C-alpha cells in the first residue's frame, strides 16, 4: 500500500534498503529494539530452544515480512506465509502450523486480545535484535512535505515518554 501510495503513513516499520525507494522514514526512530518471538501451544510437546529445533516445524510467517537474516535466508525451514498475525494465530489453533513468528509486542497484544494467553506461550528461542522502529510516509503521499514536522513532533513525544506510555497501554 505504501509503494502504491494507497496508504500515507505507517508505524512500526523497520528501515530496509528495499523500502527506501518508496518510503520516507521519519526521524527519529521511536523504538530501538524489536525481539522476534515464536509462539506455540502450551501443551505442545515440541520445544524451540535453538535454531535447529525449527527445522522440523511448520512455521507461520507474515507474507513479505523480514525477521532475522539467519531465519529469512534459511532454505531448510518450512515457512508458511499468511496475510496477518491473526491468520497465523487461527492456523496455530487449527493445527495447520506448529508455531509462528512475530514481534513480541504484536504477538502478546493479539494473543491477549483474542483471549488465548492460557493456551499459547512463547518459545525460549528468539531473535533478540536492536532493530529501530520508524514511522514512514509514502513517497507518493501529499504528506511528504510535512515529514520534518512529523519528526519534530515525534521527537518531542519520545523525549517526554509519551511514545513509551502509548506502547505500554497498547501492550496491556
C-alpha positions as CSV (number, residue, x, y, z in Angstrom):
1,X,0.0,0.0,0.0
2,X,2.9,2.4,0.8
3,X,4.5,1.6,-2.6
4,X,1.3,2.3,-4.5
5,X,0.5,5.4,-2.4
6,X,-2.7,3.8,-1.1
7,X,-1.5,4.5,2.5
8,X,0.0,7.8,3.5
9,X,1.6,6.8,6.8
10,X,2.6,3.7,8.7
11,X,4.2,3.0,12.1
12,X,6.2,0.0,13.3
13,X,8.3,0.0,10.2
14,X,11.9,-1.4,10.0
15,X,14.2,0.5,7.8
16,X,15.3,-1.8,5.0
17,X,17.1,-0.9,1.7
18,X,14.3,-2.3,-0.5
19,X,11.8,0.1,1.2
20,X,13.9,3.3,0.7
21,X,12.6,3.9,-2.9
22,X,9.0,4.3,-1.8
23,X,9.1,5.2,2.0
24,X,10.4,8.3,3.5
25,X,11.4,7.3,7.0
26,X,10.6,9.9,9.7
27,X,13.5,10.7,12.0
28,X,14.0,9.9,14.8
29,X,13.2,6.2,15.2
30,X,10.9,5.7,18.2
31,X,11.9,2.3,19.4
32,X,15.4,0.7,19.4
33,X,14.6,-3.0,19.9
34,X,12.1,-5.5,18.4
35,X,12.6,-9.1,19.5
36,X,11.1,-11.7,17.2
37,X,9.4,-14.4,19.1
38,X,8.0,-17.9,18.3
39,X,4.6,-18.8,19.7
40,X,3.2,-22.3,20.2
41,X,0.6,-24.1,22.2
42,X,1.4,-24.6,25.9
43,X,0.6,-28.3,25.7
44,X,2.6,-28.8,22.6
45,X,5.4,-31.3,23.2
46,X,7.6,-29.6,20.6
47,X,10.1,-27.2,22.1
48,X,12.0,-24.4,20.4
49,X,15.2,-23.9,22.3
50,X,17.7,-23.4,19.5
51,X,17.5,-22.5,15.8
52,X,17.8,-26.1,14.7
53,X,14.6,-27.0,16.5
54,X,12.8,-25.0,13.9
55,X,13.8,-27.4,11.0
56,X,11.1,-29.9,11.7
57,X,8.3,-27.4,12.2
58,X,5.6,-25.7,10.1
59,X,6.3,-22.1,10.8
60,X,3.7,-19.3,10.2
61,X,5.2,-16.1,8.9
62,X,3.6,-12.9,7.7
63,X,3.9,-12.6,3.9
64,X,6.7,-10.2,2.9
65,X,7.9,-9.7,6.4
66,X,11.6,-9.9,7.4
67,X,12.6,-11.3,10.8
68,X,16.3,-12.0,11.1
69,X,18.9,-12.8,8.4
70,X,19.5,-16.4,9.5
71,X,15.8,-17.1,9.5
72,X,14.9,-15.2,6.4
73,X,17.7,-16.7,4.3
74,X,17.3,-20.3,5.5
75,X,16.2,-22.7,2.8
76,X,15.8,-25.5,5.4
77,X,12.8,-24.1,7.2
78,X,9.2,-24.8,6.3
79,X,7.8,-21.2,6.3
80,X,4.1,-20.9,5.5
81,X,3.0,-17.3,4.7
82,X,-0.2,-15.7,5.7
83,X,-1.5,-12.1,5.3
84,X,-1.7,-11.3,9.0
85,X,-0.7,-12.4,12.5
86,X,-4.4,-13.1,13.2
87,X,-4.5,-15.7,10.4
88,X,-1.3,-17.2,11.8
89,X,-3.0,-17.5,15.2
90,X,-6.0,-19.1,13.6
91,X,-3.8,-21.6,11.8
92,X,-2.0,-22.5,15.0
93,X,-5.3,-23.0,16.8
94,X,-6.5,-25.2,13.8
95,X,-3.3,-27.3,13.9
96,X,-2.2,-26.1,10.4
97,X,1.1,-24.8,11.7
98,X,3.3,-25.7,14.7
99,X,4.4,-22.2,15.5
100,X,4.5,-18.7,14.2
101,X,7.0,-15.8,14.5
102,X,6.2,-12.1,15.0
103,X,7.5,-9.2,17.1
104,X,6.9,-9.8,20.8
105,X,4.8,-6.7,21.2
106,X,2.4,-7.6,18.4
107,X,2.2,-11.2,19.4
108,X,1.5,-10.5,23.0
109,X,-1.2,-8.0,22.1
110,X,-3.1,-10.3,19.7
111,X,-2.9,-13.3,21.9
112,X,-4.3,-11.3,24.8
113,X,-6.9,-9.6,22.7
114,X,-8.1,-13.0,21.4
115,X,-8.2,-14.4,24.9
116,X,-5.6,-17.1,24.1
117,X,-3.0,-16.3,26.8
118,X,-3.9,-19.5,28.7
119,X,-3.3,-21.7,25.6
120,X,-0.4,-20.1,23.7
121,X,3.1,-19.4,25.0
122,X,6.4,-18.1,23.8
123,X,9.3,-20.4,22.9
124,X,12.6,-20.0,24.7
125,X,14.4,-19.3,21.5
126,X,14.0,-15.8,20.0
127,X,15.9,-13.4,17.8
128,X,16.9,-10.5,20.1
129,X,17.6,-7.6,17.9
130,X,18.4,-4.0,18.1
131,X,16.1,-3.1,15.2
132,X,15.0,0.5,15.2
133,X,11.3,1.1,14.6
134,X,10.2,4.0,12.5
135,X,7.2,5.9,11.3
136,X,7.2,6.1,7.5
137,X,5.4,8.3,4.9
138,X,4.7,7.0,1.4
139,X,6.8,9.0,-1.1
140,X,3.6,9.2,-3.2
141,X,1.8,10.9,-0.3
142,X,0.9,14.6,-0.1
143,X,2.3,14.5,3.4
144,X,6.0,14.1,2.4
145,X,6.4,17.9,2.7
146,X,5.4,17.5,6.4
147,X,8.0,14.8,7.2
148,X,10.3,17.2,9.2
149,X,7.3,18.4,11.2
150,X,6.2,14.9,11.9
151,X,9.8,14.2,13.0
152,X,9.9,17.2,15.4
153,X,6.6,16.1,16.9
154,X,7.7,12.5,17.2
155,X,11.0,13.5,18.9
156,X,9.0,15.6,21.4
157,X,6.8,12.6,22.1
158,X,9.7,10.3,22.5
159,X,11.6,12.7,24.8
160,X,8.6,13.2,27.0
161,X,7.9,9.5,27.3
162,X,4.6,9.7,25.5
163,X,5.5,7.0,22.9
164,X,6.6,4.6,25.6
165,X,3.3,5.2,27.5
166,X,1.3,4.5,24.3
167,X,3.2,1.3,23.7
168,X,2.7,0.2,27.3
169,X,-1.1,0.9,27.0
170,X,-1.2,-0.9,23.7
171,X,0.5,-4.0,25.1
172,X,-1.8,-4.2,28.1
